[in-house]
Amino acid sequence: MSAVKSLVKIGQPAVKPLIVVLKDKDLDIQEKSVFLLGQQANSTEKALIAVSEDGGTLIQVVATAALHQMQLSRIISPFEVVSKDKVSFIHTTVIEILGEIKDNQAVESLIDALKDKDLDVREAAALALGKIKDNRAVEPLIVTLKDEDSGIRAASALSLGKIKDNRALEPLIVALKDSDAVVRAASALSLGKIKDQAVVKLLIDVLKDNDAVAQAAAKESLVKIGQPAVKPLIVALKDSDAVVRTAAAHVLAWIKDSQSAKPLIDALKDDDSGVRATVALALGEIKDNRAVKPLIAIILKDKDLNVQAAAARALGEIKDSQTVEPLIVALKDIDSNVRTAASYVLGKIKDNRAVKPLIVIALKDEDPDTRAVAASALGEIKDGQSVKPLIVVLKDNNSGVRTAAARALGEIKDSWAVKSLIAALKDKDSNVRIAAEESLKNIKEANQQKK
């Protein structure tokens, strides 16, 4: 590997001799490469020495030849005789190096290599042409997009995307129906790089693909296309397939276009809980205040725990102060999941109005999850009046609650908590002890900074 990197470092001066090697079917490269690479005076001795000592057949021969021409005889090793069964490996290595060097003078030779009998050579050539990004490679790569080997078809599709020539548009659209999922995924990715609006609906169709990699590629490309994809994705929120509706919500979350907020709010009523959860998270990413009341309603009324949690996370991202009062009321809800979600969001909003209710109500909740989340929320708000109640909670009968209280005290950084945290170092639960130790360090550092 070091030899390949060294030849890439040499760069353009190495291209012609490497092309000679690529065209040499008999590997009679001792005579052919010595003069070409050896006469490159700007190749560094250090790089070539590293190459010559690597031990790779092709690399050692080419580098040693160069050193010979530079008359550095003290480090030359005898030329290794290369057997014919190493031809494809050597040619593949040369092609990979040429792709990394990215010099246009290699393009014609690489195009020729697309017709090689060896599969590895053809695939390497296809990938290398994508790295060089020369338009001369477009038509040849379109041809290899129909190669009998799926790996070569996928490599060709990826490279066409890197070149970004519109001539590849139709062939890549056709390749979206390829029998191989990797080829379909590569084609979807490349269409996203070309960014033609005409492919949006076709990429949305790929969201129905039975292969997760192809679906992910379509999502990524729709995000790259961006705003032109928003309206078709909004339509897809009403698709009969829940997988498509979920994927559409994902992509809209990543694009973050405000015009999708209202349709996503409507989609909070979807029959599928997975869709509702994804939609809620998407609204959190878009951060449109119109979503606040509907998301609060989800926390209070939805029967699915995952959907409630997603709505809580979304409200925590939006951080709208108008949610504080309704969420304080929700701390008394009969559903512990609602109470826990409300505590979580209040911590994220960091409004001091929530401190007293969290202390008086949530920190004394019968459900340990709610108490733990309430302790964490108080740590995020960092109000000094929380210190004494959190010290009390360090003796809670639930270790998770004690751990959350110890961490929260470390967030507030009040020296009043030191004695209690030292005592917590002897807690029977290791998580509590670790949290107490970390919090003591935080308080110590905060005190030092004050001096």
TIGUNU-797526 format. One line per 4 residues: their letters; for each residue x, y, z of N, C-alpha, C. Coordinates in steps of 0.1 Angstrom, whole numbers. Layout:
a) X,Y,Z,X,Y,Z,X,Y,Z  ...
END
This chain:
msav) 8,-12,0,0,0,0,9,13,0  20,12,7,29,24,8,34,27,-6  36,17,-14,42,19,-27,32,26,-36  20,22,-35,9,28,-43,8,43,-40
kslv) 8,46,-27,8,60,-22,20,68,-27  31,61,-27,43,69,-31,43,72,-46  38,63,-54,37,65,-69,26,76,-71  16,76,-63,6,87,-65,12,100,-61
kigq) 20,100,-51,27,112,-47,36,118,-58  43,109,-65,51,113,-76,43,120,-87  31,115,-89,21,122,-97,23,121,-112  22,132,-119,22,133,-133,34,126,-140
pavk) 46,128,-134,58,122,-141,57,106,-141  48,100,-133,47,86,-133,37,81,-143  29,90,-149,18,85,-158,23,78,-170  32,84,-178,36,77,-191,42,63,-189
pliv) 51,62,-179,56,48,-177,45,38,-172  36,43,-165,25,34,-160,16,30,-172  14,40,-181,6,36,-193,13,26,-201  27,27,-202,34,17,-209,32,3,-203
vlkd) 33,3,-189,30,-10,-182,16,-15,-185  7,-6,-185,-7,-10,-187,-9,-16,-201  -2,-11,-211,-4,-16,-225,5,-29,-227  14,-32,-218,23,-43,-220,17,-56,-216
kdld) 13,-64,-226,7,-77,-223,17,-88,-219  30,-85,-222,40,-95,-219,48,-92,-207  45,-80,-202,52,-75,-190,67,-74,-192  71,-71,-204,85,-69,-207,88,-54,-203
iqek) 87,-51,-190,87,-37,-186,101,-32,-182  110,-42,-181,123,-37,-177,129,-27,-186  128,-30,-199,134,-21,-209,125,-9,-212  112,-12,-212,102,-1,-216,100,10,-205
svfl) 101,6,-192,98,16,-182,110,23,-177  122,17,-179,134,23,-173,136,37,-178  137,39,-191,140,52,-196,129,62,-193  116,58,-195,105,68,-193,104,74,-179
lgqq) 104,65,-169,102,70,-155,115,75,-150  126,68,-154,139,71,-148,144,85,-152  139,91,-163,144,104,-167,136,115,-161  126,112,-152,119,122,-146,127,128,-134
anst) 134,139,-136,143,144,-126,136,150,-114  123,153,-115,116,159,-104,110,149,-95  112,136,-98,107,126,-88,116,125,-77  111,125,-65,120,125,-53,126,112,-50
ekal) 139,112,-47,146,100,-43,139,93,-31  135,101,-22,129,95,-10,117,86,-13  108,92,-22,96,85,-25,99,72,-33  108,73,-42,112,62,-51,118,51,-42
iavs) 127,55,-33,133,44,-24,122,37,-17  112,44,-12,101,38,-4,94,28,-13  92,32,-26,85,23,-35,93,11,-38  106,13,-41,114,1,-45,116,-9,-34
edgg) 115,-5,-22,116,-14,-11,103,-21,-6  92,-17,-13,79,-22,-9,78,-37,-12  83,-42,-23,83,-56,-26,72,-60,-36  63,-50,-40,53,-53,-50,59,-55,-63
tliq) 55,-64,-71,61,-68,-83,62,-56,-93  51,-51,-97,51,-39,-107,58,-27,-101  53,-24,-89,58,-12,-82,73,-12,-81  78,-23,-76,93,-24,-74,100,-22,-87
vvat) 95,-29,-98,102,-28,-110,103,-14,-116  91,-7,-115,90,7,-121,99,16,-112  98,15,-99,105,24,-91,120,22,-91  124,9,-91,138,5,-92,144,10,-106
aalh) 136,9,-116,140,14,-129,143,29,-129  134,36,-122,136,51,-121,149,54,-113  151,47,-102,163,49,-94,175,46,-102  174,36,-111,186,32,-119,190,43,-128
qmql) 179,49,-134,182,60,-143,187,72,-136  184,74,-123,189,85,-115,203,81,-109  207,69,-113,221,64,-109,222,63,-94  211,59,-87,212,57,-73,214,42,-71
srii) 226,37,-76,228,23,-76,229,17,-62  232,25,-52,234,19,-38,221,12,-33  209,16,-38,197,10,-32,190,1,-42  196,-1,-54,189,-9,-64,189,-24,-60
spfe) 177,-30,-61,176,-45,-59,174,-51,-73  178,-64,-75,176,-70,-88,162,-69,-93  160,-68,-106,146,-68,-112,140,-81,-109  127,-81,-105,120,-93,-102,113,-97,-116
vvsk) 114,-110,-119,108,-115,-131,94,-117,-129  85,-111,-137,71,-111,-135,64,-122,-143  57,-131,-136,51,-142,-144,38,-137,-150  33,-144,-160,21,-140,-167,8,-141,-159
dkvs) 8,-149,-148,-4,-150,-140,-6,-138,-131  3,-129,-131,2,-116,-124,-2,-105,-132  -5,-107,-145,-8,-97,-154,-20,-88,-150  -31,-95,-147,-43,-87,-143,-42,-80,-131
fiht) -35,-86,-121,-33,-79,-108,-24,-66,-110  -14,-67,-118,-5,-56,-121,-12,-45,-128  -20,-49,-139,-27,-39,-146,-38,-32,-138  -44,-40,-129,-54,-34,-121,-48,-24,-111
tvie) -36,-27,-106,-29,-18,-97,-25,-5,-104  -20,-7,-116,-16,5,-125,-28,14,-127  -39,8,-130,-51,16,-133,-56,23,-120  -55,17,-109,-59,24,-97,-50,36,-94
ilge) -37,34,-97,-27,45,-95,-30,56,-104  -33,53,-117,-36,63,-127,-49,71,-123  -58,64,-117,-70,70,-112,-68,80,-101  -59,76,-92,-55,85,-81,-47,97,-86
ikdn) -39,95,-96,-31,107,-101,-40,117,-108  -50,111,-115,-60,120,-122,-54,128,-133  -46,122,-141,-40,130,-153,-48,126,-165  -52,136,-173,-60,133,-185,-53,125,-196
qave) -40,125,-196,-33,118,-206,-35,102,-205  -40,98,-193,-43,84,-191,-57,79,-197  -65,89,-200,-79,86,-204,-81,76,-215  -74,78,-226,-75,69,-237,-71,54,-234
slid) -60,53,-226,-56,40,-222,-66,33,-213  -72,41,-204,-82,36,-195,-95,32,-202  -98,40,-213,-110,36,-221,-107,23,-228  -95,21,-233,-92,8,-239,-93,-3,-229
alkd) -89,0,-216,-90,-11,-206,-104,-15,-202  -114,-7,-206,-128,-10,-204,-132,-23,-212  -124,-26,-222,-126,-37,-231,-118,-49,-227  -110,-48,-217,-101,-59,-213,-110,-72,-209
kdld) -104,-84,-212,-110,-96,-209,-112,-98,-194  -103,-92,-186,-104,-95,-171,-114,-85,-165  -123,-91,-156,-133,-83,-149,-127,-73,-140  -117,-76,-133,-111,-67,-123,-105,-55,-130
vrea) -99,-57,-142,-93,-46,-149,-104,-37,-154  -115,-43,-160,-125,-34,-165,-132,-26,-154  -134,-32,-142,-140,-25,-131,-131,-14,-126  -118,-17,-125,-108,-7,-121,-108,5,-130
aala) -108,2,-143,-108,12,-153,-120,21,-152  -132,15,-150,-144,23,-149,-143,33,-137  -139,28,-126,-137,36,-114,-127,47,-116  -116,44,-122,-105,54,-125,-110,65,-134
lgki) -118,62,-144,-123,72,-153,-132,82,-145  -139,77,-135,-148,85,-127,-139,95,-119  -128,91,-115,-119,100,-107,-113,110,-115  -110,107,-128,-104,117,-137,-114,127,-142
kdnr) -126,122,-144,-138,131,-148,-136,138,-161  -131,130,-171,-130,136,-184,-142,131,-193  -148,141,-200,-160,138,-208,-158,128,-219  -145,126,-223,-143,115,-233,-147,102,-228
avep) -148,100,-215,-152,87,-209,-167,84,-209  -175,94,-212,-189,93,-210,-195,82,-218  -193,82,-231,-199,73,-240,-194,58,-238  -181,57,-236,-176,43,-232,-182,38,-219
livt) -184,46,-210,-189,42,-197,-204,39,-198  -211,46,-207,-225,42,-210,-226,28,-216  -216,25,-224,-215,11,-230,-213,1,-219  -204,4,-210,-201,-6,-199,-212,-6,-189
lkde) -221,3,-189,-233,3,-181,-242,-10,-184  -238,-16,-195,-246,-28,-199,-237,-40,-198  -225,-39,-192,-216,-50,-191,-223,-62,-184  -218,-74,-187,-224,-86,-182,-222,-87,-167
dsgi) -212,-81,-162,-208,-81,-148,-214,-70,-140  -221,-73,-129,-228,-62,-121,-219,-53,-115  -207,-57,-111,-197,-49,-104,-193,-38,-114  -191,-42,-126,-186,-32,-137,-198,-22,-140
raas) -210,-28,-140,-221,-19,-143,-222,-8,-131  -221,-13,-119,-222,-4,-108,-210,7,-108  -198,2,-111,-187,11,-112,-189,22,-123  -194,17,-134,-197,27,-145,-208,37,-141
alsl) -218,32,-134,-228,41,-130,-223,52,-120  -215,48,-111,-209,57,-101,-200,67,-108  -192,63,-118,-183,72,-125,-191,82,-134  -201,77,-140,-210,87,-148,-215,98,-139
gkik) -219,94,-127,-223,104,-117,-213,114,-114  -200,110,-113,-189,119,-109,-186,128,-121  -188,124,-133,-185,132,-145,-196,142,-147  -208,139,-143,-220,148,-144,-223,153,-158
dnra) -223,144,-167,-226,148,-181,-241,143,-184  -249,152,-189,-263,149,-192,-265,138,-202  -255,134,-209,-257,123,-218,-259,110,-211  -255,110,-198,-257,98,-190,-271,97,-184
lepl) -279,107,-185,-291,108,-178,-300,96,-181  -304,94,-194,-313,83,-198,-307,70,-195  -294,67,-198,-289,54,-195,-289,51,-180  -287,61,-171,-288,59,-157,-302,56,-152
ival) -312,63,-159,-326,61,-156,-330,46,-159  -325,41,-170,-327,27,-174,-321,18,-164  -309,22,-159,-302,13,-149,-309,13,-136  -318,22,-133,-326,21,-121,-334,8,-120
kdsd) -336,2,-131,-344,-11,-132,-335,-23,-133  -322,-21,-131,-312,-32,-132,-316,-43,-122  -313,-55,-126,-316,-67,-118,-308,-67,-105  -297,-60,-105,-288,-60,-93,-290,-48,-85
avvr) -292,-50,-71,-295,-38,-62,-284,-28,-61  -272,-33,-62,-260,-24,-61,-260,-15,-73  -263,-20,-85,-263,-12,-97,-274,-1,-96  -286,-6,-91,-297,4,-89,-293,15,-79
aasa) -286,11,-68,-282,21,-59,-272,31,-65  -262,25,-72,-252,34,-78,-258,44,-88  -268,39,-96,-275,47,-105,-283,58,-99  -290,55,-88,-297,65,-80,-288,76,-74
lslg) -277,72,-69,-267,81,-64,-262,91,-75  -259,85,-86,-254,93,-97,-264,103,-103  -277,99,-103,-287,108,-108,-289,119,-99  -286,117,-86,-286,128,-76,-275,138,-79
kikd) -264,134,-84,-253,143,-86,-255,151,-99  -262,145,-109,-265,152,-121,-276,163,-118  -285,160,-109,-295,169,-104,-304,174,-114  -310,166,-122,-320,169,-132,-334,167,-125
qavv) -342,177,-126,-356,176,-119,-364,165,-125  -361,161,-137,-369,151,-143,-368,137,-136  -358,135,-128,-356,122,-122,-363,121,-108  -368,132,-103,-374,132,-89,-384,121,-87
klli) -394,121,-96,-404,110,-94,-399,96,-96  -389,95,-104,-383,82,-106,-375,77,-93  -369,87,-87,-362,84,-75,-372,81,-63  -383,88,-63,-393,85,-53,-398,71,-55
dvlk) -399,66,-68,-403,52,-70,-393,42,-64  -380,46,-64,-370,38,-59,-371,36,-44  -379,45,-38,-381,44,-23,-389,31,-20  -395,26,-31,-403,13,-29,-394,1,-31
dnda) -382,3,-35,-373,-8,-38,-372,-17,-26  -371,-30,-29,-370,-40,-17,-356,-41,-11  -347,-33,-17,-333,-33,-11,-331,-20,-4  -326,-21,9,-324,-9,17,-313,0,12
vaqa) -303,-6,6,-292,2,1,-297,11,-11  -305,5,-20,-311,13,-31,-320,24,-26  -328,21,-15,-337,31,-9,-329,42,-4  -318,39,4,-310,49,10,-303,58,-1
aake) -299,52,-12,-293,60,-23,-303,70,-29  -315,65,-30,-326,74,-36,-328,86,-26  -329,83,-13,-331,93,-3,-319,104,-4  -307,99,-5,-296,108,-5,-296,117,-18
slvk) -300,111,-29,-301,119,-41,-312,129,-41  -323,125,-35,-334,135,-34,-330,147,-25  -323,144,-15,-318,155,-6,-308,164,-14  -300,158,-23,-291,166,-31,-298,175,-41
igqp) -309,169,-46,-317,177,-56,-324,189,-49  -328,186,-36,-333,197,-28,-346,202,-31  -348,215,-31,-361,222,-32,-369,217,-44  -364,214,-56,-373,209,-66,-379,196,-63
avkp) -374,189,-53,-380,176,-49,-391,177,-39  -393,189,-33,-402,191,-21,-416,188,-25  -421,194,-35,-436,192,-39,-439,177,-42  -431,170,-50,-433,156,-53,-432,148,-40
liva) -424,151,-31,-422,144,-18,-435,147,-9  -440,159,-10,-452,162,-2,-464,153,-7  -464,151,-20,-474,142,-26,-472,128,-21  -459,124,-20,-456,110,-16,-460,108,-1
lkds) -462,118,7,-467,117,21,-480,110,21  -487,110,10,-500,103,9,-500,90,1  -488,85,-2,-487,73,-10,-494,61,-2  -498,52,-9,-505,40,-3,-495,31,5
davv) -482,33,2,-472,24,8,-466,32,20  -467,26,32,-462,33,44,-447,35,43  -440,26,36,-425,27,35,-422,40,27  -429,43,17,-427,55,9,-430,67,17
rtaa) -441,67,24,-445,78,33,-435,81,43  -429,71,49,-419,73,59,-406,78,53  -402,73,41,-390,78,34,-392,92,30  -404,96,25,-406,110,21,-405,119,33
ahvl) -410,115,44,-408,124,56,-394,125,60  -386,114,59,-372,115,62,-365,125,53  -367,124,40,-361,133,31,-365,148,33  -378,150,35,-382,164,38,-376,169,51
awik) -373,161,60,-366,165,72,-352,170,69  -345,163,60,-332,167,56,-331,179,47  -341,181,39,-342,192,30,-345,205,38  -354,203,48,-357,215,57,-363,226,50
dsqs) -373,224,41,-380,235,34,-393,238,42  -395,250,45,-407,254,53,-420,250,47  -421,250,34,-433,247,27,-438,232,30  -429,224,36,-434,210,39,-439,209,53
akpl) -439,220,61,-443,219,75,-458,216,76  -466,223,69,-481,220,69,-484,206,65  -480,202,54,-483,188,50,-478,177,60  -466,180,66,-461,171,76,-470,171,89
idal) -475,183,93,-484,184,104,-496,176,101  -501,176,89,-513,168,85,-510,153,86  -497,150,83,-493,136,83,-492,130,97  -492,139,107,-492,134,121,-504,125,124
kddd) -514,126,115,-526,118,117,-526,105,109  -514,101,104,-513,89,96,-516,77,104  -522,67,98,-526,55,105,-514,46,110  -503,48,103,-491,40,107,-483,47,117
sgvr) -480,41,128,-472,47,139,-458,50,135  -452,42,127,-439,45,122,-438,58,114  -448,60,105,-449,72,98,-451,84,107  -460,83,117,-462,94,126,-449,98,134
atva) -442,88,138,-430,90,145,-419,97,137  -418,93,124,-409,99,115,-413,113,112  -426,115,110,-431,129,107,-428,138,118  -430,133,131,-428,142,142,-413,146,143
lalg) -404,137,141,-390,140,141,-386,150,129  -393,148,118,-391,157,107,-395,171,110  -406,173,117,-410,186,122,-400,192,131  -394,184,139,-384,189,148,-372,194,141
eikd) -368,188,130,-357,192,121,-360,206,114  -373,207,110,-377,219,102,-378,231,112  -382,228,124,-383,238,135,-393,249,131  -405,245,126,-416,255,123,-425,256,135
nrav) -427,268,140,-435,269,152,-450,265,151  -454,264,138,-468,259,136,-470,245,141  -459,238,142,-460,224,146,-461,222,161  -459,232,169,-458,231,184,-471,225,190
kpli) -482,231,187,-495,226,193,-498,212,188  -497,209,175,-500,195,171,-490,185,178  -478,189,180,-468,179,186,-472,177,201  -476,188,208,-481,187,222,-493,177,222
aiil) -502,179,212,-513,170,212,-509,155,210  -498,153,202,-493,139,200,-488,134,214  -481,142,221,-476,137,234,-487,133,243  -498,141,243,-509,139,252,-519,128,248
kdkd) -520,126,235,-531,117,230,-526,105,223  -515,105,217,-511,93,209,-508,82,218  -512,70,214,-511,58,222,-498,50,220  -490,55,211,-478,48,208,-466,55,215
lnvq) -459,47,223,-447,53,230,-437,59,221  -434,52,210,-423,57,201,-428,71,194  -440,72,192,-445,84,186,-445,95,196  -449,92,208,-448,102,219,-433,107,221
aaaa) -424,97,221,-410,101,223,-405,109,211  -409,106,199,-405,114,188,-410,128,188  -423,130,193,-429,143,194,-421,151,205  -417,144,216,-410,151,226,-396,156,221
ralg) -390,147,214,-377,151,208,-379,163,199  -389,163,191,-392,174,181,-394,187,188  -402,187,199,-404,199,207,-392,204,213  -383,194,217,-370,198,223,-361,205,213
eikd) -363,201,200,-355,208,190,-361,222,187  -374,223,187,-380,236,183,-378,246,194  -379,242,207,-376,250,219,-385,263,219  -398,261,217,-407,273,217,-413,274,231
sqtv) -412,287,236,-416,289,250,-431,287,252  -439,288,241,-453,286,243,-457,272,247  -447,263,247,-450,249,251,-449,247,266  -443,257,273,-439,255,287,-452,252,295
epli) -462,261,295,-474,259,303,-481,246,301  -484,243,288,-491,230,286,-483,218,291  -470,219,289,-462,208,294,-461,207,309  -462,218,316,-462,218,331,-475,211,335
valk) -486,214,328,-499,207,331,-497,192,328  -490,189,318,-488,175,314,-480,167,324  -473,173,333,-466,167,344,-475,159,353  -488,162,353,-498,156,362,-506,146,354
dids) -503,143,341,-511,134,333,-511,120,339  -522,113,337,-523,99,343,-513,89,336  -509,93,324,-500,84,316,-485,88,319  -478,78,325,-464,81,329,-455,85,316
nvrt) -459,79,305,-451,82,293,-453,97,289  -465,102,291,-467,116,289,-459,125,299  -459,121,311,-452,128,321,-437,128,319  -432,117,314,-417,116,311,-414,125,299
aasy) -422,124,289,-420,132,277,-420,147,280  -430,151,289,-431,165,292,-419,170,300  -414,161,309,-402,165,316,-390,167,307  -389,158,298,-378,158,288,-378,171,280
vlgk) -389,175,275,-390,187,267,-388,200,275  -393,200,287,-390,212,296,-375,213,298  -368,203,299,-354,204,301,-347,209,289  -352,206,277,-346,211,265,-349,226,262
ikdn) -361,230,266,-365,244,264,-357,253,274  -354,248,286,-346,255,296,-352,268,300  -365,268,303,-373,279,308,-374,278,323  -370,288,330,-370,287,345,-384,285,351
ravk) -394,288,343,-408,286,348,-410,271,351  -402,262,345,-404,248,347,-397,242,359  -388,250,365,-380,245,376,-388,240,388  -397,249,393,-405,245,405,-414,233,402
pliv) -421,233,391,-430,221,388,-422,208,387  -410,209,381,-402,197,379,-397,192,393  -394,201,402,-390,197,416,-402,192,424  -413,199,424,-424,196,432,-432,184,427
ialk) -433,183,414,-442,173,408,-433,161,402  -425,164,392,-419,153,384,-408,146,392  -401,153,401,-390,147,408,-395,138,419  -408,139,422,-414,130,432,-424,120,425
dedp) -424,119,412,-433,110,405,-431,96,409  -442,88,409,-441,74,412,-433,66,402  -432,71,390,-425,64,380,-410,67,380  -401,58,381,-387,61,382,-381,67,369
dtra) -387,64,357,-382,70,345,-385,85,345  -397,88,349,-401,102,350,-392,110,360  -389,104,371,-380,110,381,-366,112,375  -361,102,368,-348,103,362,-347,114,352
vaas) -357,115,343,-357,125,333,-359,139,339  -367,140,349,-369,153,356,-356,157,362  -348,148,368,-335,152,373,-326,157,362  -326,150,351,-317,154,340,-322,168,335
alge) -335,170,334,-340,183,329,-336,194,338  -336,192,351,-331,202,361,-316,205,359  -309,195,355,-295,197,352,-293,205,340  -301,204,330,-300,211,318,-304,226,320
ikdg) -314,228,329,-318,242,331,-308,249,340  -301,242,349,-290,248,357,-295,259,366  -306,257,373,-311,267,383,-306,263,397  -300,272,404,-295,269,417,-305,263,427
qsvk) -318,267,426,-328,262,435,-330,247,434  -324,241,423,-326,226,421,-316,218,429  -305,224,435,-294,217,441,-299,209,453  -306,215,462,-310,207,474,-320,196,471
pliv) -330,198,462,-338,187,459,-331,175,452  -321,179,444,-313,168,437,-304,161,447  -299,168,457,-291,161,467,-300,151,474  -313,154,477,-322,145,483,-324,132,474
vlkd) -325,135,461,-327,124,452,-315,115,450  -304,119,455,-292,110,455,-294,98,463  -305,98,471,-308,87,480,-320,79,475  -325,82,463,-336,76,457,-334,60,457
nnsg) -344,53,457,-343,38,457,-340,32,444  -340,41,433,-338,36,420,-324,42,415  -315,32,411,-301,37,407,-301,46,395  -310,44,386,-311,53,374,-314,67,378
vrta) -323,69,388,-326,82,393,-314,88,400  -308,80,408,-296,85,415,-285,90,406  -283,82,395,-273,85,385,-276,98,378  -289,100,374,-293,112,368,-291,124,377
aara) -294,122,390,-293,133,399,-278,137,401  -269,127,402,-255,130,403,-250,138,391  -254,134,379,-250,141,367,-255,155,367  -268,156,371,-274,170,370,-266,179,380
lgei) -262,174,391,-255,183,401,-241,187,394  -236,178,386,-223,182,379,-226,192,369  -238,193,363,-241,203,353,-243,217,360  -249,217,372,-252,229,379,-239,235,385
kdsw) -230,226,389,-217,230,394,-217,239,407  -226,235,416,-227,242,429,-219,235,439  -210,242,446,-202,236,457,-210,230,468  -222,234,470,-231,229,480,-232,214,479
avks) -231,209,467,-233,195,464,-221,186,466  -210,192,469,-197,184,470,-198,173,480  -202,176,493,-202,166,503,-211,155,500  -223,157,494,-232,146,491,-227,138,479
liaa) -220,144,470,-214,137,459,-203,128,463  -195,133,473,-184,125,479,-190,112,485  -201,114,492,-208,103,498,-213,93,487  -217,99,476,-222,90,465,-211,82,458
lkdk) -199,85,461,-188,77,456,-188,63,462  -195,61,473,-196,48,479,-209,41,476  -217,47,466,-230,40,462,-227,26,457  -237,17,460,-235,3,456,-236,2,440
dsnv) -241,12,433,-242,11,419,-230,18,412  -223,11,403,-211,17,397,-215,29,388  -226,30,382,-230,41,374,-231,54,382  -237,52,394,-238,63,403,-225,68,407
riaa) -216,59,411,-202,63,415,-195,70,404  -196,65,392,-189,72,380,-195,86,378  -208,87,379,-215,100,377,-210,110,388  -210,105,400,-205,114,411,-191,119,409
eesl) -182,110,405,-168,113,403,-167,124,392  -174,122,381,-173,132,370,-179,145,375  -189,145,383,-195,158,387,-186,165,397  -179,158,405,-170,164,414,-159,171,406
knik) -154,164,395,-144,170,387,-149,183,380  -162,183,376,-168,195,370,-168,206,379  -172,203,392,-173,214,402,-160,220,405  -150,211,407,-136,215,410,-131,224,399
eanq) -133,220,386,-128,228,375,-135,242,375  -148,242,377,-155,254,378,-150,264,388  -147,258,400,-142,266,411,-128,272,408  -120,264,401,-107,269,397,-107,280,387
qkk) -117,280,378,-119,290,368,-123,303,374  -130,302,386,-135,314,392,-123,322,399  -112,315,403,-101,321,410,-93,330,401
END
